[in-house]
C-alpha cells in the first residue's frame, strides 16, 4: 500500500511543472519512505529520512525556490534515449533481483558477514543498547568521519558559492 | 510573516520543545533511535523555523552567521580530534577504548563525543546553507 502511494507520488513529481508542488511532493515522498523504513523496523533510518528528507530538505528547497521562478521550463528535446536507458537498466535490475535472497532470510550473506559479530560484541565491548549507534560511531567510525566531512564540505561550498557578494557589493570594480 | 499572530505565538511555544527534543535525540542516541545527524537536523530545523517566522534579521541576532561558520569546522575538529586523541593515548585512530580505564566506558565516551561533533557540524552546516540561500534573496545581498 505504501509502495503504491510512493510510486504514485514519484510519477506525479515527474509530471509536475510547478516547482513548489514538486518540493511539497518530495516531502511527502520522504515521509512515505520513512513510513516504509518504520514498517521494516529500521527506526534510525526512518528517523533520519523524516528529519532530513521531509523536514530540512523541503525547507531548503522552498528557500532556494524564493531565488528562482516557480515554473519549470518545458523540455526542449524528447527524452527517448534517456527512457531507453532507464528501461534497460530497470529490466536488468529486476532480472538481478531473481538471485537475491528473500527479505529477512537469516541465512542471507549480508547477515552472515560481520553482523553477528557486531550484535554479539556490542553489549559486551561497547555497552550501549543501540546497535545502530555503535556501528555508526564505533565500528564504522571512519565512514562516519567521512560523512561529516561531506556535510562540512557542503556547508563550506554553499558559503563560497553564494555568500561572497558582501565584500564586493558597494562600489565594486569588477 | 510578521503579521501572523498565531504562527508567531505557536512558534514561540514550540521552539524550546523542538530544541529540547533535538538535545534528547543527540544525547540519547546510544539508548534509543537517533544520534548526531538527526539531532543536528532537528535543531537546525527549529532555528530555521524561527528565522522564517520572525525574519532573517532576528535569527541573525540570535545566532550570528560568523559563529555558525565557526561551528561547522568545530564539529569536524571534535570528531577528527577524538581520533588523534586516541592516537596520543596509545591506541589506533578512533580507537575509543583508551579514553577511559575501563574499555567499555571508553567506547561509550568516544561515541558520545563523536556524536556531539556530528551534531554540531550537521546543524551548523544546515544553518549555513539556510543563511546563504535566504540572505541571497534580500534586496541588498547577504
Contacts between the chains, C-beta under 8 A, distances in Angstrom:
chain1	res1	chain2	res2	distance
A	43	B	33	4.1
A	44	B	33	4.7
A	44	B	34	7.1
A	44	B	35	7.2
A	44	B	38	7.9
A	46	B	33	7.9
A	47	B	25	7.8
A	47	B	33	5.1
A	47	B	34	6.0
A	47	B	38	5.2
A	48	B	37	5.9
A	48	B	38	5.5
A	48	B	41	7.9
A	51	B	38	4.9
A	51	B	41	4.4
A	51	B	42	5.7
A	51	B	45	7.3
A	52	B	37	7.4
A	52	B	38	7.8
A	52	B	41	5.2
A	55	B	41	6.5
A	55	B	42	7.6
A	55	B	45	5.0
A	56	B	41	5.1
A	56	B	44	6.3
A	56	B	45	5.4
A	56	B	48	7.4
A	56	B	126	5.6
A	59	B	45	6.8
A	59	B	48	5.4
A	59	B	52	7.5
A	59	B	130	7.4
A	60	B	126	7.6
A	60	B	129	6.0
A	60	B	130	6.5
A	60	B	133	6.6
A	63	B	130	6.2
A	63	B	133	4.4
A	63	B	134	5.1
A	63	B	137	7.8
A	64	B	133	5.3
A	66	B	133	7.9
A	66	B	134	7.6
A	66	B	137	4.9
A	67	B	133	6.6
A	67	B	136	5.6
A	67	B	137	5.4
A	124	B	104	7.8
A	125	B	103	7.1
A	125	B	104	6.6
A	125	B	107	6.6
A	126	B	104	6.6
A	126	B	107	4.2
A	126	B	108	6.8
A	126	B	111	7.3
A	127	B	104	4.2
A	127	B	105	7.5
A	127	B	107	6.7
A	127	B	108	5.7
A	128	B	30	4.0
A	128	B	31	6.8
A	128	B	107	7.8
A	128	B	108	6.1
A	128	B	111	6.8
A	129	B	30	7.4
A	129	B	31	5.5
A	130	B	29	6.8
A	130	B	30	5.5
A	130	B	31	6.1
A	130	B	32	6.6
A	130	B	33	7.1
A	132	B	33	7.3
A	132	B	35	7.7
A	133	B	29	5.2
A	133	B	30	5.0
A	133	B	35	5.4
A	133	B	111	6.3
A	133	B	115	7.4
A	134	B	30	7.6
A	134	B	107	7.8
A	134	B	111	6.9
A	136	B	35	6.5
A	137	B	35	7.3
A	137	B	36	8.0
A	137	B	110	7.5
A	137	B	111	4.3
A	137	B	114	5.0
A	137	B	115	5.8
A	137	B	118	7.9
A	138	B	96	6.4
A	138	B	107	5.9
A	138	B	110	6.9
A	138	B	111	5.8
A	141	B	83	7.6
A	141	B	94	4.0
A	141	B	114	6.8
A	142	B	93	7.8
A	142	B	94	6.7
A	144	B	79	7.8
A	144	B	114	7.2
A	144	B	118	6.8
A	145	B	79	5.6
A	145	B	80	6.5
A	145	B	83	7.1
A	145	B	94	7.2
A	147	B	37	7.9
A	148	B	75	6.8
A	148	B	76	5.5
A	148	B	79	5.5
A	148	B	117	6.9
A	148	B	118	5.4
A	148	B	121	5.2
A	148	B	122	7.6
A	149	B	76	6.3
A	151	B	121	5.8
A	151	B	122	5.6
A	151	B	125	4.8
A	152	B	72	5.8
A	152	B	73	7.1
A	152	B	75	7.5
A	152	B	76	4.8
A	152	B	121	5.6
A	152	B	125	6.4
A	154	B	125	6.0
A	154	B	129	7.1
A	155	B	72	4.7
A	155	B	121	7.8
A	155	B	124	6.8
A	155	B	125	3.2
A	155	B	126	7.8
A	155	B	128	4.4
A	155	B	129	6.2
A	156	B	72	6.8
A	156	B	128	8.0
A	158	B	128	6.5
A	158	B	129	4.8
A	158	B	132	5.1
A	158	B	133	7.5
A	159	B	69	6.7
A	159	B	128	5.6
A	159	B	132	5.8
A	161	B	132	8.0
A	162	B	132	4.2
A	162	B	133	6.8
A	162	B	135	8.0
A	162	B	136	5.5
A	162	B	142	7.1
A	163	B	131	7.6
A	163	B	132	4.6
A	163	B	135	7.3
A	163	B	142	5.4
A	165	B	136	7.8
A	165	B	141	4.4
A	165	B	142	6.0
A	166	B	141	6.2
A	166	B	142	5.7
A	169	B	140	7.2
A	169	B	141	5.3
